[in-house]
Amino acid sequence: MNRIRLLAIGSMLLIAPAMLAQQTAPTGGPAKGAAQGVVLPDVGDQLKVLTQKLDLSVDQQPKVKTILQELHDASLKLMQDESMSKDELLSKVRPLRMNADKKIREILSDDQKKKLDLYLQGPHSEMHGNLSGATPPATGKPKP
């Protein structure tokens, strides 16, 4: 009987620290606002996608990169406001995206504008990261 008690107490002593660690809230963790868990895509990655999808010329690429960088910086600034809900954040980011889209279209040829329209009709999370307001796509391979 004493062995069973000793084993039970020993097991509890081994498990207790792990249980306490799970219950303790992190003190220096991420912000509790809308930006928690939000990932903004890298400007270089966005430029690569647009260069590939739209066949951007060498002259167009730095212009588009500047627009994308401005959008990234403005979005990042908004995300730093921890008091905003995700809906509020999205409502402020969408006009920024529309403005960037307008500026990019001024640089594009008519053919490239058509390619952009086709690209934007489908899912394009590589351009928005996970700050799109949409449900993130499932990862992994579909089951047969």
C-alpha positions as CSV (number, residue, x, y, z in Angstrom):
1,M,0.0,0.0,0.0
2,N,2.8,2.4,0.8
3,R,4.5,1.7,-2.6
4,I,1.3,2.7,-4.4
5,R,1.0,5.9,-2.4
6,L,4.7,6.7,-3.0
7,L,4.2,6.0,-6.7
8,A,1.1,8.2,-6.9
9,I,2.8,11.1,-5.0
10,G,5.9,10.8,-7.2
11,S,3.8,10.9,-10.4
12,M,1.9,14.0,-9.1
13,L,5.2,15.7,-8.4
14,L,6.4,15.0,-11.9
15,I,3.2,16.1,-13.6
16,A,2.4,19.2,-11.4
17,P,5.1,21.5,-12.8
18,A,3.9,20.8,-16.4
19,M,0.3,21.5,-15.5
20,L,1.2,24.8,-13.7
21,A,3.3,25.9,-16.8
22,Q,0.3,25.4,-19.0
23,Q,-2.0,27.4,-16.8
24,T,0.4,30.4,-16.4
25,A,-0.3,33.2,-18.8
26,P,2.8,34.5,-20.7
27,T,3.8,38.0,-19.6
28,G,5.7,39.3,-22.6
29,G,3.6,37.6,-25.3
30,P,2.0,39.1,-28.4
31,A,-0.5,41.9,-28.3
32,K,-4.1,41.1,-27.4
33,G,-5.5,43.3,-30.2
34,A,-6.5,42.4,-33.7
35,A,-2.9,42.0,-34.8
36,Q,-2.3,39.0,-32.6
37,G,-1.4,36.2,-34.9
38,V,-1.5,38.3,-38.1
39,V,1.3,37.8,-40.5
40,L,2.0,40.4,-43.2
41,P,3.6,39.1,-46.4
42,D,7.1,40.2,-47.3
43,V,7.3,42.9,-49.9
44,G,9.9,41.0,-51.8
45,D,7.6,37.9,-51.9
46,Q,4.7,40.0,-53.1
47,L,6.9,41.6,-55.8
48,K,8.0,38.1,-57.0
49,V,4.4,37.0,-57.3
50,L,3.3,40.0,-59.2
51,T,6.4,39.9,-61.4
52,Q,5.6,36.3,-62.3
53,K,1.8,36.7,-62.7
54,L,1.9,40.0,-64.6
55,D,5.2,39.7,-66.4
56,L,6.4,43.0,-64.9
57,S,9.2,44.7,-66.7
58,V,12.5,45.7,-65.1
59,D,11.3,49.3,-65.2
60,Q,8.0,48.4,-63.5
61,Q,9.4,46.3,-60.7
62,P,11.0,49.1,-58.6
63,K,7.8,51.3,-59.0
64,V,5.6,48.4,-57.9
65,K,7.9,47.6,-55.0
66,T,7.7,51.2,-53.7
67,I,3.9,51.0,-53.7
68,L,3.9,47.6,-52.0
69,Q,6.4,48.9,-49.4
70,E,4.1,51.9,-48.6
71,L,1.2,49.6,-48.2
72,H,3.2,47.3,-46.0
73,D,4.4,50.2,-43.8
74,A,0.9,51.7,-43.4
75,S,-0.6,48.2,-42.6
76,L,2.1,47.6,-40.0
77,K,1.4,50.9,-38.4
78,L,-2.3,50.1,-38.1
79,M,-1.6,46.7,-36.7
80,Q,0.4,48.3,-33.9
81,D,-2.9,49.7,-32.5
82,E,-3.8,47.0,-30.0
83,S,-7.2,48.6,-29.2
84,M,-8.6,47.8,-32.7
85,S,-10.7,44.8,-33.4
86,K,-9.9,42.6,-36.4
87,D,-13.0,44.1,-38.2
88,E,-11.9,47.6,-37.5
89,L,-8.4,46.8,-38.7
90,L,-9.7,45.2,-41.9
91,S,-12.0,48.3,-42.6
92,K,-8.9,50.5,-42.4
93,V,-6.6,48.2,-44.4
94,R,-9.0,47.7,-47.3
95,P,-8.9,51.3,-48.5
96,L,-5.1,51.2,-48.3
97,R,-5.1,48.1,-50.5
98,M,-7.5,49.7,-53.0
99,N,-5.3,52.8,-53.2
100,A,-2.2,50.6,-53.8
101,D,-4.2,48.7,-56.5
102,K,-5.1,51.9,-58.2
103,K,-1.4,53.1,-58.1
104,I,-0.2,49.8,-59.5
105,R,-2.7,49.8,-62.3
106,E,-1.4,53.2,-63.4
107,I,1.9,51.5,-64.1
108,L,0.5,48.4,-65.9
109,S,-0.2,47.9,-69.5
110,D,-3.8,46.9,-70.6
111,D,-2.7,43.3,-70.9
112,Q,-1.2,43.3,-67.5
113,K,-4.4,44.9,-66.0
114,K,-6.4,42.0,-67.4
115,K,-3.9,39.5,-65.9
116,L,-4.2,41.3,-62.6
117,D,-8.0,41.1,-62.7
118,L,-7.9,37.4,-63.4
119,Y,-5.4,36.8,-60.6
120,L,-7.5,38.8,-58.1
121,Q,-10.6,36.8,-58.9
122,G,-9.1,33.7,-57.2
123,P,-7.6,33.3,-53.8
124,H,-4.4,35.2,-53.4
125,S,-3.3,35.0,-49.7
126,E,0.3,35.4,-50.7
127,M,-0.5,39.1,-51.3
128,H,-2.5,39.6,-48.0
129,G,-1.0,37.2,-45.6
130,N,-3.6,36.1,-43.1
131,L,-5.1,39.6,-42.8
132,S,-7.8,39.2,-45.4
133,G,-11.0,38.7,-43.4
134,A,-11.5,35.4,-45.1
135,T,-11.1,31.9,-43.6
136,P,-7.6,30.7,-44.2
137,P,-7.3,27.9,-46.7
138,A,-6.8,24.4,-45.4
139,T,-3.2,23.3,-45.5
140,G,-2.1,19.9,-46.6
141,K,-3.3,17.7,-49.4
142,P,-7.0,17.1,-50.0
143,K,-8.2,13.7,-49.0
144,P,-9.2,11.4,-51.9
